[in-house]
């Protein structure tokens, strides 16, 4: 099974002409980035990743930019040799829509570089510092029979010094790796519970590390779990360490790079949100239209049937974690629904799917329809189909959609999706578990809108209620998540850590607001966040204004602005200034401020604009909804 992970088996194989296509990229700057992205989404080995990284470097040197990708600067801090890692990260990053620039700490001086404010690590102006230490860098020694707690606390103190060094010298987010234990055992299986053994100490240390990292607004990268997945004996290579100070076997460099890049993508809100599934030979064995209800394989007591049940069980777990499920099947609608309605052993039911597309249209057309119905971009979708023809058609037609290679054995379906990391997350809130229901309700609202011809009647029929309240501790994690994930309806796309969000709550120089919405189809949860900064005693600047795209078209933004204005008026503020900082993904809100009555006051060389609205006399069209607010002026 380690070869499954080592070879990135969920990705399509690289093209036979990989080398020549790399050579053509700088010669064709218009198609350069799409070619880079296309090559990066295949299962490249270490040498191919390094070649692609060099190609990307030449592409940038030629004056070309990855204008459709998200820039990210990463400082790699390690006690091992970084050379292969940096190239592999650069070559992997376009797989996740990232344009990555990397530097590394000086060889074998990771802590010194972190504690030195004049080091290159801190002058690089990184978005994140990856603390990529392994157990050899820790003050750990086998003290058999000694206190495990004392040993763990000693390691935590060591990491605390590092994290404080980052906090004191840098504003970058810390990504901290967990520590795979050495493969060698002292007393065999008993090492797991033996006080003072490296296995016992590192196991407990890894569990305690998450809390420490979260307290500083950092992100945990569970390399220990990755090493366990491939096997510690496979992961560690004593000869590679002795010869070149490689922390792990070179064979797993592409896998490691993929894990790092998917984590960075999650930090930038690029994780996938929707899983679109074929039916025949994907959710059950056989073809429902030919084999009938009794002929499909989905039952206990049959190896194939149980494999599909295991896959359905995994899909249900994804849905409970907030992943939206949808169906795209070439089938008659009523026939396709039969197993969900009548087969006694089906675990998935119709109500688990936000959209059910069973027709004879091509798969790309159905995927675009699903995207529109859910108000989700194609880059949020993963498409699973057992048919290689359908997979390749979607890859070529809709390159934004992730399409995993599916193995012939359905027993590996769940492992394939799990290993691909499409739904990587850096946090989880109770609201995340409701996300699938939110989007399912959105699909029902879209269906209702088709039945109602005038917008006012439609909005009235939704029976909306909206809640406004300041940022506070209970919602802080979700607010931080929204700030770092929202890209389309986000006026400035500024990113803040949980600690920074907490500081805004406490500061008299900031006005903060979280917004929740409920309607006849269910609770939408937290759908918007606003941060206003006092520019003077008479003006507020809207530093951050973001909103979930699933509530577009309901004039929620009007109600948010009315609430901002009400609070501004209460505090004697005369003007509200809005900022629009354009990115490759937020063109949706380019005209947000003029549409709300703001006047244009400034344009800048970077494409950003400033807009002004007088508080007194502002006339913002309301929406038909019940308002719950702490502000009397907003009632």
C-alpha positions as CSV (number, residue, x, y, z in Angstrom):
1,X,0.0,0.0,0.0
2,X,3.0,2.4,0.5
3,X,3.4,2.3,-3.3
4,X,-0.1,3.5,-3.8
5,X,0.7,6.6,-1.8
6,X,4.3,6.9,-3.1
7,X,3.1,6.9,-6.7
8,X,0.2,9.4,-6.1
9,X,-2.1,6.8,-7.6
10,X,-5.1,9.1,-7.6
11,X,-3.5,11.4,-10.2
12,X,-3.3,10.7,-13.9
13,X,0.0,9.6,-15.3
14,X,2.3,12.3,-16.8
15,X,2.2,12.7,-20.6
16,X,4.8,10.8,-22.5
17,X,6.1,14.1,-23.9
18,X,6.5,15.7,-20.5
19,X,10.1,16.9,-21.1
20,X,9.3,18.5,-24.5
21,X,6.2,20.2,-23.1
22,X,8.2,21.7,-20.3
23,X,10.6,23.1,-22.9
24,X,7.7,24.7,-24.9
25,X,6.3,26.7,-21.9
26,X,8.5,29.8,-22.1
27,X,8.1,29.9,-25.9
28,X,4.3,30.2,-25.5
29,X,3.6,32.6,-22.6
30,X,-0.1,32.8,-23.4
31,X,-0.6,29.1,-22.8
32,X,2.3,28.8,-20.4
33,X,0.4,28.7,-17.1
34,X,-2.3,26.4,-18.3
35,X,0.4,24.0,-19.5
36,X,2.2,24.2,-16.1
37,X,-1.1,23.6,-14.3
38,X,-1.9,20.7,-16.6
39,X,1.5,19.0,-16.0
40,X,1.4,19.7,-12.3
41,X,-1.9,17.8,-11.9
42,X,-0.3,14.6,-13.0
43,X,1.6,12.1,-10.8
44,X,5.1,13.5,-11.3
45,X,8.1,11.9,-9.7
46,X,10.9,13.8,-7.9
47,X,13.0,14.4,-11.0
48,X,9.9,15.6,-13.0
49,X,8.9,18.0,-10.2
50,X,12.4,19.5,-10.2
51,X,12.3,19.9,-14.0
52,X,8.9,21.6,-13.8
53,X,10.2,23.8,-11.0
54,X,13.1,24.9,-13.2
55,X,10.6,25.6,-16.0
56,X,8.5,27.7,-13.7
57,X,11.6,29.7,-12.7
58,X,12.5,30.3,-16.3
59,X,8.9,31.3,-17.0
60,X,9.0,33.9,-14.3
61,X,12.5,35.1,-15.4
62,X,11.0,35.7,-18.9
63,X,8.7,38.2,-17.3
64,X,5.6,35.9,-17.3
65,X,3.4,35.7,-14.3
66,X,1.0,33.0,-13.0
67,X,-1.9,35.5,-13.1
68,X,-4.6,32.9,-12.4
69,X,-2.8,31.5,-9.3
70,X,-2.6,32.6,-5.7
71,X,0.9,33.9,-4.8
72,X,2.4,32.4,-1.6
73,X,5.8,32.9,0.0
74,X,7.0,30.0,2.1
75,X,10.1,29.9,4.4
76,X,11.2,26.3,5.0
77,X,12.9,25.8,8.3
78,X,14.5,22.4,8.8
79,X,17.3,20.5,10.3
80,X,17.6,18.5,7.1
81,X,18.8,19.2,3.5
82,X,16.2,21.3,1.8
83,X,17.3,21.2,-1.9
84,X,14.9,18.5,-3.2
85,X,12.0,19.7,-1.1
86,X,12.0,23.3,-2.3
87,X,12.0,22.2,-6.0
88,X,9.3,19.6,-5.4
89,X,7.1,22.2,-3.6
90,X,7.5,24.7,-6.4
91,X,6.6,22.0,-9.0
92,X,3.6,20.8,-7.0
93,X,2.1,24.2,-6.1
94,X,0.3,24.8,-9.4
95,X,-1.7,21.6,-8.8
96,X,-3.5,23.6,-6.1
97,X,-3.6,26.9,-8.0
98,X,-0.6,28.3,-6.1
99,X,2.4,30.3,-7.3
100,X,4.9,29.4,-4.6
101,X,8.2,31.1,-3.8
102,X,10.4,29.3,-1.3
103,X,13.5,29.9,0.7
104,X,15.2,27.6,3.3
105,X,16.9,28.3,6.6
106,X,20.7,27.9,6.7
107,X,21.8,24.3,6.8
108,X,21.4,22.9,10.4
109,X,20.6,26.3,11.8
110,X,16.8,26.3,12.0
111,X,16.4,27.6,15.5
112,X,19.2,30.1,15.1
113,X,17.6,31.5,12.0
114,X,14.2,31.8,13.7
115,X,15.6,33.6,16.7
116,X,17.7,36.0,14.7
117,X,15.6,38.9,13.5
118,X,18.1,39.7,10.8
119,X,18.1,36.2,9.2
120,X,17.0,35.6,5.6
121,X,14.0,33.7,7.0
122,X,12.5,36.8,8.5
123,X,13.6,39.2,5.7
124,X,11.9,37.1,3.1
125,X,8.5,38.5,4.2
126,X,7.0,35.0,4.1
127,X,3.2,34.2,4.3
128,X,4.1,31.1,6.3
129,X,7.1,29.5,8.0
130,X,7.1,25.7,7.7
131,X,8.8,24.4,10.9
132,X,9.9,21.1,9.3
133,X,12.0,19.6,12.1
134,X,12.3,15.9,12.8
135,X,13.0,14.0,16.0
136,X,16.7,14.4,15.5
137,X,16.4,18.1,16.2
138,X,14.6,17.6,19.5
139,X,16.2,17.5,23.0
140,X,15.1,13.9,23.3
141,X,16.9,10.9,24.7
142,X,15.8,7.5,25.8
143,X,15.3,7.7,29.6
144,X,13.6,4.3,30.1
145,X,11.5,4.4,33.2
146,X,11.7,8.2,33.5
147,X,8.8,10.5,33.5
148,X,7.1,10.8,30.2
149,X,5.4,14.0,31.2
150,X,8.7,15.7,32.1
151,X,10.1,14.6,28.7
152,X,7.0,15.9,26.8
153,X,7.1,19.2,28.7
154,X,10.8,19.6,27.8
155,X,9.9,19.2,24.1
156,X,7.0,21.6,24.4
157,X,9.2,24.2,26.0
158,X,11.7,23.8,23.1
159,X,8.9,24.3,20.5
160,X,7.5,27.2,22.5
161,X,10.9,29.0,22.2
162,X,10.6,28.6,18.4
163,X,7.1,29.8,18.2
164,X,7.9,32.8,20.3
165,X,10.8,33.5,18.0
166,X,8.5,33.6,15.0
167,X,6.0,35.8,16.8
168,X,8.6,38.3,17.9
169,X,10.3,38.5,14.5
170,X,7.7,37.8,11.9
171,X,4.0,38.1,11.1
172,X,4.0,34.9,9.1
173,X,1.7,32.0,10.0
174,X,3.5,29.0,11.5
175,X,3.0,25.6,9.9
176,X,4.4,23.1,12.4
177,X,5.0,19.4,11.5
178,X,4.3,16.6,13.9
179,X,7.2,14.3,14.5
180,X,7.3,10.7,13.2
181,X,9.1,8.5,15.7
182,X,12.2,6.5,14.7
183,X,11.4,3.1,13.3
184,X,13.8,1.3,15.7
185,X,12.3,-0.1,18.9
186,X,14.0,-0.8,22.3
187,X,11.6,-3.3,23.9
188,X,9.4,-4.0,20.9
189,X,5.6,-3.5,21.4
190,X,6.1,-2.4,25.0
191,X,7.7,0.8,23.7
192,X,4.2,2.2,23.2
193,X,3.6,2.4,26.9
194,X,7.2,2.3,28.2
195,X,7.8,5.5,30.2
196,X,10.5,7.6,28.6
197,X,10.8,5.6,25.4
198,X,11.0,7.8,22.2
199,X,7.8,6.2,20.8
200,X,5.8,7.0,24.0
201,X,7.2,10.5,24.4
202,X,6.8,11.5,20.8
203,X,3.3,10.1,20.6
204,X,2.2,12.2,23.6
205,X,4.2,15.2,22.4
206,X,2.4,15.1,19.0
207,X,-1.0,15.1,20.7
208,X,0.0,18.1,22.9
209,X,1.5,20.0,20.0
210,X,-1.8,20.9,18.3
211,X,-3.0,22.9,21.3
212,X,0.2,24.9,21.4
213,X,0.2,25.6,17.7
214,X,-3.5,26.7,17.7
215,X,-2.9,29.2,20.5
216,X,-0.5,31.1,18.2
217,X,-2.8,30.9,15.3
218,X,-0.7,28.3,13.5
219,X,-1.4,25.2,11.5
220,X,-0.5,21.6,12.2
221,X,0.9,19.5,9.4
222,X,0.5,15.8,10.5
223,X,3.6,14.3,9.0
224,X,3.6,11.7,11.7
225,X,0.3,10.3,10.4
226,X,1.7,10.4,6.8
227,X,4.7,8.4,7.9
228,X,2.5,5.9,9.6
229,X,0.4,5.5,6.5
230,X,3.4,4.4,4.4
231,X,5.1,2.7,7.3
232,X,7.9,4.1,9.5
233,X,10.4,1.6,8.1
234,X,9.6,2.8,4.6
235,X,9.5,6.5,5.5
236,X,12.8,6.7,7.4
237,X,16.0,6.0,5.6
238,X,19.1,5.9,7.7
239,X,21.4,5.8,4.7
240,X,19.7,8.9,3.2
241,X,20.2,10.8,6.5
242,X,23.8,9.6,6.9
243,X,24.7,10.5,3.3
244,X,22.8,13.7,2.6
245,X,20.8,14.6,5.8
246,X,17.5,13.8,4.1
247,X,14.8,13.5,6.8
248,X,13.0,10.8,5.0
249,X,13.3,8.6,1.9
250,X,13.6,10.4,-1.3
251,X,10.8,8.2,-2.7
252,X,8.3,10.1,-0.7
253,X,9.3,13.6,-1.7
254,X,6.4,14.0,-4.2
255,X,3.9,12.8,-1.5
256,X,5.3,15.1,1.1
257,X,5.2,18.1,-1.3
258,X,1.6,17.3,-2.1
259,X,0.7,17.3,1.6
260,X,2.4,20.6,2.2
261,X,0.8,22.3,-0.8
262,X,-2.7,21.0,-0.1
263,X,-2.3,22.4,3.4
264,X,-1.3,25.8,2.0
265,X,-4.2,25.6,-0.4
266,X,-6.6,25.0,2.6
267,X,-5.1,28.1,4.3
268,X,-6.0,30.1,1.3
269,X,-9.6,28.7,1.1
270,X,-8.9,26.5,-1.9
271,X,-10.1,23.1,-0.5
272,X,-12.9,21.5,-2.6
273,X,-16.4,21.6,-1.2
274,X,-18.6,19.4,-3.5
275,X,-18.3,15.8,-4.6
276,X,-20.2,14.8,-7.7
277,X,-20.7,11.1,-8.1
278,X,-21.5,8.8,-11.0
279,X,-23.8,5.9,-10.0
280,X,-23.3,2.6,-12.0
281,X,-20.1,0.8,-10.9
282,X,-19.3,3.9,-8.7
283,X,-21.9,3.7,-5.9
284,X,-22.9,0.1,-6.6
285,X,-21.7,-2.8,-8.7
286,X,-23.5,-3.3,-12.0
287,X,-25.8,-1.2,-14.2
288,X,-29.2,-0.4,-12.7
289,X,-30.8,0.0,-16.1
290,X,-29.7,-3.4,-17.3
291,X,-29.4,-5.5,-14.1
292,X,-32.4,-4.1,-12.2
293,X,-32.7,-3.6,-8.5
294,X,-32.0,-7.2,-7.6
295,X,-29.0,-7.5,-9.9
296,X,-26.8,-4.6,-8.6
297,X,-24.1,-5.4,-6.1
298,X,-24.6,-3.5,-2.8
299,X,-25.1,-5.9,0.0
300,X,-23.5,-7.6,3.0
301,X,-22.1,-11.1,2.4
302,X,-20.7,-10.2,-1.1
303,X,-17.1,-8.9,-1.3
304,X,-17.9,-6.5,-4.1
305,X,-21.2,-5.4,-2.5
306,X,-19.4,-4.8,0.8
307,X,-16.7,-2.7,-0.9
308,X,-19.4,-0.4,-2.3
309,X,-21.1,-0.2,1.1
310,X,-17.7,0.8,2.6
311,X,-17.4,3.5,0.0
312,X,-20.9,4.8,0.8
313,X,-20.1,4.8,4.5
314,X,-17.1,7.0,3.8
315,X,-19.2,9.3,1.6
316,X,-21.6,9.8,4.5
317,X,-18.7,10.7,6.7
318,X,-17.6,13.3,4.2
319,X,-21.1,14.7,4.1
320,X,-21.2,14.9,7.9
321,X,-18.0,16.9,7.7
322,X,-19.7,19.4,5.4
323,X,-18.8,18.1,1.9
324,X,-21.8,18.6,-0.5
325,X,-22.8,15.5,-2.4
326,X,-24.3,15.5,-5.9
327,X,-25.1,13.0,-8.6
328,X,-24.3,13.1,-12.3
329,X,-25.3,9.9,-14.1
330,X,-26.2,9.0,-17.7
331,X,-29.5,7.3,-16.9
332,X,-33.2,7.7,-16.8
333,X,-34.1,9.8,-13.8
334,X,-36.6,7.4,-12.3
335,X,-34.4,4.3,-12.9
336,X,-31.4,6.1,-11.3
337,X,-33.4,6.8,-8.2
338,X,-34.7,3.3,-7.6
339,X,-31.8,2.0,-5.5
340,X,-32.0,5.1,-3.2
341,X,-35.7,4.6,-2.7
342,X,-36.1,0.8,-2.7
343,X,-32.9,-1.1,-2.1
344,X,-32.9,-2.1,1.6
345,X,-29.1,-2.1,2.0
346,X,-28.3,1.3,0.4
347,X,-26.8,3.7,3.0
348,X,-27.0,6.8,0.8
349,X,-30.5,8.1,0.2
350,X,-31.9,10.9,-2.1
351,X,-31.9,13.3,0.8
352,X,-28.1,13.1,1.1
353,X,-27.7,14.8,-2.3
354,X,-28.0,18.5,-2.9
355,X,-28.4,18.0,-6.7
356,X,-29.5,14.8,-8.5
357,X,-28.7,15.0,-12.3
358,X,-29.7,11.8,-14.0
359,X,-30.1,12.4,-17.8
360,X,-28.4,11.7,-21.1
361,X,-26.5,15.0,-21.2
362,X,-22.7,14.9,-21.3
363,X,-21.0,15.0,-18.0
364,X,-19.3,18.4,-18.4
365,X,-22.7,20.0,-19.1
366,X,-24.1,18.4,-16.0
367,X,-21.2,19.6,-13.9
368,X,-21.7,23.1,-15.1
369,X,-25.4,22.9,-14.3
370,X,-24.6,21.6,-10.8
371,X,-22.0,24.4,-10.3
372,X,-24.6,27.0,-11.1
373,X,-27.4,25.4,-9.1
374,X,-25.2,25.3,-6.0
375,X,-23.6,28.7,-6.6
376,X,-20.2,27.0,-6.3
377,X,-17.3,27.5,-8.7
378,X,-16.0,24.6,-10.8
379,X,-12.8,24.8,-8.8
380,X,-14.8,23.6,-5.7
381,X,-15.9,20.4,-7.4
382,X,-14.5,16.8,-7.4
383,X,-15.9,14.4,-10.0
384,X,-15.8,10.6,-9.3
385,X,-16.6,8.2,-12.2
386,X,-15.4,4.7,-12.8
387,X,-15.3,5.3,-16.6
388,X,-11.9,6.5,-17.8
389,X,-13.5,8.1,-20.9
390,X,-15.8,10.3,-18.8
391,X,-12.9,11.2,-16.5
392,X,-10.7,12.3,-19.4
393,X,-13.5,14.2,-21.1
394,X,-14.1,16.2,-17.9
395,X,-10.3,16.8,-17.4
396,X,-10.0,18.2,-20.9
397,X,-13.2,20.2,-21.0
398,X,-13.3,21.5,-17.4
399,X,-9.7,21.6,-16.1
400,X,-10.9,23.4,-12.9
401,X,-12.7,20.3,-11.7
402,X,-10.6,17.7,-9.8
403,X,-10.9,14.2,-11.3
404,X,-9.2,11.4,-9.4
405,X,-8.1,8.2,-11.2
406,X,-10.3,5.5,-9.8
407,X,-8.8,2.0,-9.2
408,X,-10.5,-1.1,-10.6
409,X,-11.1,-2.5,-7.1
410,X,-13.9,-0.6,-5.4
411,X,-12.4,-1.6,-2.1
412,X,-9.8,1.1,-2.8
413,X,-12.4,3.9,-3.7
414,X,-12.5,5.4,-0.1
415,X,-8.7,5.2,0.2
416,X,-8.3,7.0,-3.1
417,X,-10.5,9.9,-2.2
418,X,-8.9,10.1,1.3
419,X,-5.4,10.1,0.0
420,X,-6.1,12.7,-2.7
421,X,-6.8,15.3,0.1
422,X,-9.3,17.3,-1.9
423,X,-11.2,18.3,1.3
424,X,-8.1,19.1,3.4
425,X,-9.0,21.4,6.3
426,X,-7.0,23.4,8.8
427,X,-9.9,23.7,11.2
428,X,-13.4,22.4,11.9
429,X,-16.4,24.2,13.5
430,X,-19.9,23.0,14.2
431,X,-21.0,25.1,11.3
432,X,-18.9,23.1,8.9
433,X,-20.9,20.0,9.7
434,X,-24.0,21.8,8.4
435,X,-22.5,23.0,5.2
436,X,-24.0,20.2,3.1
437,X,-27.4,21.1,4.4
438,X,-26.8,24.8,3.6
439,X,-26.1,24.1,0.0
440,X,-28.9,21.6,-0.3
441,X,-31.3,24.3,0.9
442,X,-29.7,26.6,-1.6
443,X,-30.7,24.2,-4.4
444,X,-34.2,24.2,-3.2
445,X,-34.3,28.0,-3.1
446,X,-33.1,28.0,-6.7
447,X,-35.9,25.7,-7.6
448,X,-38.4,28.0,-5.9
449,X,-37.1,31.0,-7.7
450,X,-37.9,29.4,-11.0
451,X,-41.5,29.2,-9.9
452,X,-41.8,32.8,-8.8
453,X,-41.6,35.5,-11.5
454,X,-41.1,38.7,-9.4
455,X,-38.2,39.1,-7.1
456,X,-40.1,40.7,-4.2
457,X,-42.5,37.8,-4.0
458,X,-39.6,35.4,-4.1
459,X,-37.8,37.2,-1.2
460,X,-41.0,37.4,0.8
461,X,-41.6,33.6,0.3
462,X,-38.2,32.9,1.8
463,X,-39.3,34.2,5.3
464,X,-35.8,35.4,6.1
465,X,-34.5,36.3,9.5
466,X,-31.1,38.0,9.9
467,X,-28.9,38.3,13.1
468,X,-26.2,40.9,13.6
469,X,-23.7,40.8,16.5
470,X,-20.1,41.8,17.2
471,X,-17.3,39.3,16.9
472,X,-17.0,37.2,20.1
473,X,-15.2,34.1,21.4
474,X,-17.8,31.5,20.4
475,X,-17.9,32.5,16.8
476,X,-14.2,33.4,16.5
477,X,-13.0,30.2,14.9
478,X,-15.7,30.3,12.3
479,X,-15.0,34.0,11.6
480,X,-11.3,33.3,11.1
481,X,-12.2,30.4,8.8
482,X,-14.4,32.7,6.7
483,X,-11.8,35.4,6.5
484,X,-9.2,32.9,5.2
485,X,-11.4,30.9,2.9
486,X,-13.7,33.5,1.2
487,X,-12.4,34.6,-2.2
488,X,-15.2,35.5,-4.5
489,X,-17.4,37.8,-2.3
490,X,-14.5,39.4,-0.5
491,X,-13.7,43.1,-1.1
492,X,-10.1,43.1,0.1
493,X,-9.2,39.4,0.6
494,X,-7.1,40.3,3.7
495,X,-6.2,37.3,5.8
496,X,-6.1,37.3,9.6
497,X,-5.2,34.8,12.3
498,X,-7.5,33.8,15.1
499,X,-5.3,35.9,17.5
500,X,-5.6,38.9,15.2
501,X,-9.4,38.5,15.1
502,X,-9.5,38.4,18.9
503,X,-7.5,41.7,19.0
504,X,-10.0,43.4,16.8
505,X,-12.8,42.3,19.2
506,X,-11.0,44.1,22.1
507,X,-9.9,47.2,20.3
508,X,-11.9,50.4,20.5
509,X,-10.4,51.3,17.1
510,X,-12.4,48.6,15.3
511,X,-16.0,47.8,14.7
512,X,-16.7,44.1,14.0
513,X,-19.8,42.3,12.9
514,X,-20.8,38.7,12.2
515,X,-24.0,38.0,10.4
516,X,-26.3,34.9,10.4
517,X,-29.3,34.1,8.2
518,X,-32.2,31.7,8.5
519,X,-35.1,31.2,6.1
520,X,-37.9,28.8,5.3
521,X,-35.5,26.2,4.0
522,X,-33.2,26.1,7.0
523,X,-30.5,27.9,8.9
524,X,-27.7,29.3,6.7
525,X,-25.4,29.8,9.7
526,X,-22.8,32.5,9.6
527,X,-22.8,34.1,6.2
528,X,-20.9,37.4,6.5
529,X,-18.2,39.1,8.5
530,X,-17.3,42.8,8.5
531,X,-14.3,44.7,10.1
532,X,-14.3,48.5,10.1
533,X,-11.3,50.5,11.2
534,X,-11.6,54.0,12.6
535,X,-9.7,56.3,10.2
536,X,-10.4,59.4,12.3
537,X,-13.1,60.5,14.6
538,X,-15.4,61.0,11.7
539,X,-14.7,58.1,9.3
540,X,-14.8,54.3,9.3
541,X,-12.8,52.3,6.6
542,X,-14.3,48.9,5.7
543,X,-11.1,46.9,6.1
544,X,-12.9,43.5,5.5
545,X,-16.3,42.7,4.1
546,X,-17.0,39.2,3.0
547,X,-20.1,37.1,2.4
548,X,-21.0,33.6,1.4
549,X,-21.9,33.3,-2.2
550,X,-24.8,31.0,-1.4
551,X,-26.9,33.9,-0.2
552,X,-26.4,36.1,-3.3
553,X,-29.5,37.7,-4.8
554,X,-31.3,38.2,-1.5
555,X,-30.2,41.8,-0.8
556,X,-28.3,40.6,2.3
557,X,-25.5,43.0,1.4
558,X,-28.0,45.8,1.6
559,X,-29.1,44.8,5.1
560,X,-25.4,44.5,6.2
561,X,-24.7,48.0,5.0
562,X,-27.8,49.3,6.7
563,X,-26.5,47.8,10.0
564,X,-23.0,49.3,9.5
565,X,-24.6,52.7,8.9
566,X,-26.8,52.4,12.0
567,X,-23.9,51.7,14.2
568,X,-21.8,54.4,12.6
569,X,-24.6,56.9,13.2
570,X,-24.8,55.9,16.9
571,X,-21.0,56.6,17.2
572,X,-21.0,59.9,15.4
573,X,-19.3,58.7,12.3
574,X,-20.0,60.8,9.3
575,X,-18.5,58.8,6.4
576,X,-17.9,55.1,5.6
577,X,-15.1,54.5,3.2
578,X,-15.1,51.2,1.2
579,X,-12.0,49.6,-0.4
580,X,-11.9,47.2,-3.3
581,X,-8.6,45.3,-3.8
582,X,-9.0,43.2,-7.0
583,X,-7.8,39.6,-7.2
584,X,-8.2,37.0,-9.9
585,X,-11.2,35.6,-8.0
586,X,-13.2,38.5,-6.6
587,X,-14.4,40.3,-9.8
588,X,-17.9,39.4,-8.6
589,X,-17.8,42.4,-6.2
590,X,-16.1,44.9,-8.6
591,X,-19.2,47.0,-8.7
592,X,-20.3,46.3,-5.1
593,X,-19.8,49.7,-3.7
594,X,-21.2,51.8,-6.6
595,X,-24.3,49.5,-6.6
596,X,-24.8,50.4,-3.0
597,X,-24.6,54.1,-3.6
598,X,-21.0,54.8,-2.7
599,X,-19.1,57.5,-4.7
600,X,-15.7,56.8,-6.3
601,X,-13.0,58.9,-4.7
602,X,-9.7,57.3,-5.6
603,X,-8.0,54.8,-7.9
604,X,-4.5,53.4,-7.5
605,X,-1.8,51.8,-9.7
606,X,-2.5,48.3,-8.3
607,X,-6.1,48.4,-9.6
608,X,-7.6,49.1,-6.1
609,X,-10.3,51.7,-5.7
610,X,-11.8,53.7,-2.8
611,X,-15.4,54.6,-2.4
612,X,-17.2,57.0,0.1
613,X,-20.7,57.1,1.5
614,X,-22.1,59.8,3.8
615,X,-23.8,58.2,6.8
616,X,-26.4,60.9,7.1
617,X,-29.1,60.5,4.4
618,X,-27.8,57.3,2.9
619,X,-30.8,55.5,1.2
620,X,-30.2,51.7,1.0
621,X,-33.0,49.5,-0.3
622,X,-33.9,47.0,2.4
623,X,-34.8,43.3,2.0
624,X,-38.0,41.7,3.4
625,X,-36.5,40.0,6.5
626,X,-36.9,40.1,10.3
627,X,-33.8,41.8,11.8
628,X,-32.3,40.8,15.2
629,X,-29.7,43.3,16.3
630,X,-28.1,44.9,19.3
631,X,-28.5,48.3,17.6
632,X,-31.8,50.0,18.3
633,X,-31.2,52.2,15.3
634,X,-31.3,49.2,13.0
635,X,-34.7,47.9,14.2
